[in-house]
Amino acid sequence: MPDENSLLKEGFKTKAMKTIDYFNLKTIGIFNDSFPPIMDGVALTVDNYAYWLKKHKLPVCVVTPKSSEYTDEKSYPIYRYNSFPIPGRKPYRFGFPEFDFTFKSALNKIPFALVHAHCPFSSGLLARRIARSQKVPFVATFHSKYRDDFERSVHNKCISNFMVKHIVKFYESADEVWIPQASVEETIREYGYKGKVVVVDNGNDFSSFKPIEPVKIKSRRELKIGDHETVFLFVGQHIWEKNPRLIIEALALVNDLAFRMYFVGTGYAVDDLKQLVKDLNLTSKVHFVGSLTERDEIKKYYAAADLFLFPSIYDNAPLVVREAAALETPTIFVTGSSSAEKIIDNFNGFLSDNSPESFAGKLRELITSPDKIRMAGQNASKTIARSWKSVTEEVIDRYENLMKRTWTN
């Protein structure tokens, strides 16, 4: 078998080798304010971008705020800068890269080929400065409904609108703006952004060609779940914006049925949610697992669940829904939400009105229809669970095209 050097001498190059040549061994920088041990969807997106770019033998690094008492153990470099906890938004942190001179010294030595910001805050502003100083392409992905976050934090619409204007200016300064699904365009347009957007889907790291049923059986056994016990699941931030109150109030309306509900994650509303569960006499059926950082542990809960409950009208393209689908666990959504964009009711998921009564009615219907749940789970796996490997191949092509345009101009 010829080695890589002999192939190069003969003029033959694999796609990966051509890509390395094209980037000229300069680094792709992925910037975001959240990153493990924070386990939200954008943090996992950044982790998977970096992991799979590294798998393609591309120089890549992640730039993110420091997180206390956490040691990075990734296959790619991570550069962290000084930060402090954001009041009322645990575990999120606000960073000050400009005042971390050790960090700045290390970062200034990196020749970047392209920078990609996944948020418009400290890391995103840093990515933009680097792009301008090194004259390299600047990509920015619009992930979240920032106005909702601002209004909850500052309780003042004028201030929220002012902050949203700065968000729009940030995205207007990018060479290319990406969104994770088509429906997100409505949100960014509502904020006032008038430029072009490119849809680049999110993936998931649970997709597999192996049979799912043995994984489900093993997971239920490890969690001591009976064969005929119905299991519901929510994974994500425990914040009011994600509509968890509706889940609990709906469960109270079907308390006469046998089920088990798991909440996985953490957030500012967790104590109030636990109190609500207690007030509605659901303590024996509803379990708060807390934050899980081990992917195999999270996978176990996805696989063991019969239904994923996600009534959020706050999220744009939730990664958790794709992760559940990869393990053939279908989701109940609120009709008209951005999260439900690719969902056909009773085919690859289920739709409910945004009320506890409607949601409870859907739960009651589905508990007695296991075949309907099973078919929707299989269809969800086929239609909305794309692998990160596939997504990253598209990302590399888009990076290359953007760099070609930048160099040509």
N, C-alpha and C positions, 0 to 999 in steps of 0.2 A: 504493500500500500504506500503511495507517495505521501510525503509529509507536506505541511502547509507551505514551507519554503519552496519546495520543488514545484508545487502547483502555481505559486506566485510567479516563479521564473518562467513557467510555461504560459503565463497569461490567463490562467483560470482562477476565478475568485468566487467563493460562496457569497450569498446575500449578506451574511453576518460580516464577512471580511470586507466586502465593499462598503458596508455601513461604517465599520471602524475607519477605513480609509477616508470616507467622506467627512467624518467628524474630526479627522486628523488628530486623534487622541486627546482632544480637548474635552472638558467635562460638561455633562448635562447637569444642571442644577435644579433640583426639585425643592420648592420652598413652601412651607405651610406652618401655621401657628399651632396646630395640633398634630401630635405624633405619639406613638406608644411611649409611655404606658396609657395615654389617652386612647381609647379604642372606638372613637366615633367613625362614621363612614368615610369622611375625608382623610382622616389619619390612615385608615386602612388602604384607601386609594393611593396615597403617597407611598406607603410602604410597598405596595404591589407594583407601582410604576418603577420604583428604584430596583426592586428585586428582579423584575423581568428584564429591565434594561441591562442590568448586570449579567443576567443569564445570556443575553445577546452579545456579551463581551464588550459592552460600551462603557466608557468611564462615566460614572454617575455619582452624585452625592446628594444628601438631604440636608437642608438648612432649616433649623427649627429652634424654639426656645428651650432652655434648660428645664429639666424636670428633676426635682429633688429626690434623692434616694432611688435613682434608677440608673442601671448600667446598660448601655447599648451593646447588643451582641448581634449585629447584622453583618451581612456579607459585603456591604458597601459603606463608605465613610459617612459619618454624620457629624455635622458641625452645629454645636449648640451655643446659644448666647444667653446672657443674663436675663432673668425674668422674675416676676412675682405673681402670686395667685390673683385672679380677678375676683373681687368681692361678689359673692352671690352666684358665682358661675363655676364652682368647683367641678372638675379638676382643671379647668382651663387657666392659662397663664398669659400675661402680657409681657412682651419682651422689649429690651432696650439694646439692640445690637450696636448702636452707635457709641455706647458707653462701655462696651466690653472690648478692651484693647487687645487682649490675647486672641480673642475670636477674630477680630478684624485683621490682625496680622496674619493669621492662618488663612483667612478667606482671600485676602489680597494676593496671595501667592498662586491662586487657582486660575488658570486660563479657561474661561467658559466658552463652550460652543453655542449654548442656548440656555436660557433660564425659563423656568415654568413655575408660576405662582398659583397656588391653589386657595389663596385667600387674599383679601386686599388690606391686611393690617400690617403688623411689624415686619413679618417675613416677606410679604408681598411688596411692600415699599422698598425693602432691601433688594429684592430681585430686580425691581425696576431701576434702581440706582446702578446696580452692576451692569444691567443690559445697556444703559446709556453710556457708562464709563468705558466698557469694553466693546461697545458697538456690536452687540450680538442680538439675535432675535429674542423677543419677550412674549411669552404665551401666558395668558391668564384664564383660569377656569372659574366660572361663576357657579358655585355649588349651592348657596344657602339663601334663605329669605331674610336678608340682613335687617330690613325694616322692622320685622316682627321682633327681632332680638333687641334692637335699639329702643323700640317703644316700651318693651317690658322693663328695660334697664333704666331709662331716663324719665319715663312717664311724662314726656313732653313732646308733642307732635312737631313743633317748630324745630326743636333740637334734632329730633329724629330725621326730619326732612333735610336739614342741613348736613347731617352725617351721610344720608343716602346720596346727596349731590356729590360728596367727596368720593363715595364708592363708584359712582358713575364715571367721574373724571379718571379714576384709577383704571377702569376697564377701557375707557376711550384712549388711554395712553399705550395700550398693548398692541403689538403687531398682529395678534390673532386672539380672539376671545372664543373659548370653548364652553359648551354647556353639555350636561350629561344626558339630556333627553329633550325632545322637541318642545314639550310643554313648558320648559323652563324659560323659553324665549318670551313668553307672555309676562313673566315676572320681571325680567331685566328690561323689557320695553316699558313696562309700567313705571319702573324707576327712572326712566328718561334716557336710557341708552339707545342710540340710533344707528350704531355701526353694524357690521356683519357679525354673525355668530356661526360657529361650526359645531355640529352635534358629534360628540365623541362619547360613546356609551361607557358606562362602568362595567367592570367584570366581577368575578368572584373567584375565590381560591378553593371552593368546595366542588366545582364541577368535575365529573369523573365519568369514564365510560364503564366503570364497574357497576354491577347490580346494586341498587340502593337498599332493597329489602333487608339483606343481612345486616347492614349498618343500622337500620331502624330497630331491628329486633335486639341487637346487641346493646344499643343505647338505652332502650326501654328497660332492658334487664338490669343494666348498671344503675339506672335511676329508680329501680324497684317499682316500675309502673306495670299494672296488670294488663293482660292482653285486651280486655274490653273496656279499659278506662280511657276516657277522652282527655287529651292533653292540649291546652292552649298555651301560647307563648308570645311574649313581647320582648324584643331585644332593642335597646337604644337608651338615649338619655332620658332620665326620669324628670321631665320638665312638662309644664302645663301645655306648652305649644304643641306637643305631640298628641294631645287629646287622651291621656291615660285615664282621666276621670270617666270618660264615656265607657271605657273597657270595664272598669270596676262597677259602675252603676248598671251596666248591661248584665254582668255576671250575677249581680244581686237579683235580677229578674228571672234568672234561670237556676237559682240556688236549689231548687227542688231536684235538679238533675245531678248525675254523678260526673264530676270533672275535676281536673287539677290544672291550675294556672301558675305559670312561672313568669316572673319579671326578672330579666337579666340586664344589669347596668346600674348606673347611679345618676344622681342629679339633684338639683336644689329642692325638688318637690317630693323626694323619696319619703321623708318623715310624714308629710301630710297624706301621701298615698297610703302608707301603712295605717295611719289613723282612720282613714276612710274605709279601708278593708275591715278594720276592727268594728267601726260603727255599723257597718252593713252585715255583720256576722258572717264574714267570709274567711276568717283567719285559718280555719282548718283546710281550706281549699286553695288559697292564694299564697304563693311562696315568693319571697324576695331573695334572689340568689346573690345579688351584688354584682360588682364588676368582675368580669373574667378576662384575663389577659392571654391565657393559653388557648390557641385556636382549636385544639382538639376538644377542649372542654365545651367551648361554644358550639362546636359542630355536634356534640352529643345531644344538646338541648334542641337544636334545629331538627335533628333526625328523629328524636323521640316524640316531637310534637305532631299532633294531627292537624292543627290549624295555627297559623301565625296571625295575630291580631294587630292590625296597624291602621287605626282610624285617623292618623295624622293628616291634617290639611296644611301643615307647616312645611313638610319635607318636599324636596324637588324630585330627586331620583334616588330613593333610599337603597343603599347597598344591602341592608339587612333583608329586604324583600327578595333580592336576587340570591342571597345566601340560602334563605329558606327554600326557594324554588329549586336550587341545585340539589337539595336533598328531598325533593318531591313533597315539600310541605307547602300547601297553597295558603294564600293570604286573604283575609277579609279587609277590604278597603272602604273608604267613604266615597260614594259616587261623586264624580267631578273633581276629585283631588288630583294634584299633579302626580302623586304616587301611583295612581290607578291608570295612567295614560295608556299602557299596553295591555290592559286587562279587559277581557270579554267575560261578562258575568256567567258563571256556571261552566266556563270552558277552561280558563287558566287562572282562575281566582274567583272571588265573590265580592259583590257590591252591596252596600247598605246605605241608608240615609244617615245623616249626621245626628242621630238621636239614640239614647240608650234603648228605647223601645224597639226601634228598627233593627239595631245591632243584636239585641237579645233574640228577636224573632229569627234572624239569620242563624244565630248559634243553635237555637232550638231545632230549626229545620235540619241543619247539617249534622247534629249529633245523631240523628236517626237515619242519616244517609251516608254511611261510610264509603259506599261505592262512588258517590258523587265527589267526595273529598279525594279519594284515590285517583280518579280520572283527572281532576283539576290539578292535582300535584304533578302528575306525569306530564300534562300539557304545559304547566308552568316551567318545568325543567327544560322542556324543548323550546319554549318561546321567549323566556326572559332571563335565562341563566347562562350568560356568555362567560367564557373563561378569561382570566386576566392575560393569559398567554396570547390569545387571539386579539384582545384589545390592544396590547402593547405592540404587536406587529403593525397595527394600524397607526398607533401613536408614532412609531419610528418613521413610517412613511410620511406622515404629516410634518414631523420635525424636519426631515430631509427636504421636503418641498418648500417649507418656509425658509430654510437656510439658502436654498438655491435662489429664491426670489430676492432675499436680502443681499446676497453677494452680487446678483445680476444688477440690482439697483445701485 
